[in-house]
Amino acid sequence: MDRALESHAGWTFLTNHSRVLAAIAEDHTTRVRDIAARCRLTERAVQKIIADLEEGGYLTHSREGRSNVYRIAPDRVLRHPADAPATVAELLSVLVRHESGQPAAHLAEHEGH
């Protein structure tokens, strides 16, 4: 648990939002607790990020039993004007580490597209 709360001084290349989205892309049934540990954030911070992503239309979730199942909107354009016209799928194809070596195809499988 202490590992999740490690601080980092200075700037980083990736935002916490992109880290959380990549964690969800790798496992669309992952738990907030597991995302927090992977991204070294608090569970509360992850919940806020998920709410931001849902509000922005980049992510939805549904309950299946006792678990959340997340769905990423792969065709959504990234928010910053300098990133246009890049999509979420293009970003995740770089960020997500898939064993198959085909992250974009793997993402589409889980999105029902």
Contacts in CASP RR format, 6 or more apart in sequence:
PFRMAT RR
TARGET T0000
AUTHOR 0000-0000-0000
METHOD contacts of the structure
MODEL  1
MDRALESHAGWTFLTNHSRVLAAIAEDHTTRVRDIAARCRLTERAVQKII
ADLEEGGYLTHSREGRSNVYRIAPDRVLRHPADAPATVAELLSVLVRHES
GQPAAHLAEHEGH
1 37 0 8 1.000
3 37 0 8 1.000
3 40 0 8 1.000
4 36 0 8 1.000
4 37 0 8 1.000
4 40 0 8 1.000
4 41 0 8 1.000
4 42 0 8 1.000
5 40 0 8 1.000
5 42 0 8 1.000
6 40 0 8 1.000
8 40 0 8 1.000
14 95 0 8 1.000
16 39 0 8 1.000
16 41 0 8 1.000
16 45 0 8 1.000
16 49 0 8 1.000
17 49 0 8 1.000
17 52 0 8 1.000
17 53 0 8 1.000
18 91 0 8 1.000
18 95 0 8 1.000
19 38 0 8 1.000
19 39 0 8 1.000
19 41 0 8 1.000
20 35 0 8 1.000
20 39 0 8 1.000
20 41 0 8 1.000
20 46 0 8 1.000
20 49 0 8 1.000
20 50 0 8 1.000
20 53 0 8 1.000
21 53 0 8 1.000
21 58 0 8 1.000
21 59 0 8 1.000
21 72 0 8 1.000
21 88 0 8 1.000
21 91 0 8 1.000
21 92 0 8 1.000
21 95 0 8 1.000
22 92 0 8 1.000
22 95 0 8 1.000
22 96 0 8 1.000
23 30 0 8 1.000
23 34 0 8 1.000
23 35 0 8 1.000
23 38 0 8 1.000
23 39 0 8 1.000
24 30 0 8 1.000
24 35 0 8 1.000
24 59 0 8 1.000
24 70 0 8 1.000
24 72 0 8 1.000
25 72 0 8 1.000
25 92 0 8 1.000
25 95 0 8 1.000
25 96 0 8 1.000
25 103 0 8 1.000
25 107 0 8 1.000
25 110 0 8 1.000
26 96 0 8 1.000
26 97 0 8 1.000
26 98 0 8 1.000
27 34 0 8 1.000
28 69 0 8 1.000
28 70 0 8 1.000
28 71 0 8 1.000
28 72 0 8 1.000
28 110 0 8 1.000
29 64 0 8 1.000
29 67 0 8 1.000
29 68 0 8 1.000
29 69 0 8 1.000
29 70 0 8 1.000
30 70 0 8 1.000
31 67 0 8 1.000
31 68 0 8 1.000
32 43 0 8 1.000
32 46 0 8 1.000
32 47 0 8 1.000
32 50 0 8 1.000
33 43 0 8 1.000
35 41 0 8 1.000
35 46 0 8 1.000
36 42 0 8 1.000
36 43 0 8 1.000
36 45 0 8 1.000
36 46 0 8 1.000
39 46 0 8 1.000
41 49 0 8 1.000
50 59 0 8 1.000
50 61 0 8 1.000
50 70 0 8 1.000
53 59 0 8 1.000
54 60 0 8 1.000
54 61 0 8 1.000
57 73 0 8 1.000
57 76 0 8 1.000
58 72 0 8 1.000
58 73 0 8 1.000
58 76 0 8 1.000
58 88 0 8 1.000
59 70 0 8 1.000
59 71 0 8 1.000
59 72 0 8 1.000
59 73 0 8 1.000
60 70 0 8 1.000
60 71 0 8 1.000
60 73 0 8 1.000
61 68 0 8 1.000
61 69 0 8 1.000
61 70 0 8 1.000
61 71 0 8 1.000
62 68 0 8 1.000
62 69 0 8 1.000
62 71 0 8 1.000
63 69 0 8 1.000
71 110 0 8 1.000
71 111 0 8 1.000
71 112 0 8 1.000
72 88 0 8 1.000
72 92 0 8 1.000
72 107 0 8 1.000
72 110 0 8 1.000
72 111 0 8 1.000
73 88 0 8 1.000
73 111 0 8 1.000
74 87 0 8 1.000
74 88 0 8 1.000
74 89 0 8 1.000
74 92 0 8 1.000
74 107 0 8 1.000
74 108 0 8 1.000
74 111 0 8 1.000
74 113 0 8 1.000
75 87 0 8 1.000
75 88 0 8 1.000
75 89 0 8 1.000
76 87 0 8 1.000
76 88 0 8 1.000
77 83 0 8 1.000
77 84 0 8 1.000
77 85 0 8 1.000
77 86 0 8 1.000
77 87 0 8 1.000
78 84 0 8 1.000
78 86 0 8 1.000
78 87 0 8 1.000
78 88 0 8 1.000
78 91 0 8 1.000
89 104 0 8 1.000
89 107 0 8 1.000
89 108 0 8 1.000
90 104 0 8 1.000
92 103 0 8 1.000
92 104 0 8 1.000
92 107 0 8 1.000
93 103 0 8 1.000
93 104 0 8 1.000
93 107 0 8 1.000
96 103 0 8 1.000
96 106 0 8 1.000
96 107 0 8 1.000
97 103 0 8 1.000
98 106 0 8 1.000
100 106 0 8 1.000
END
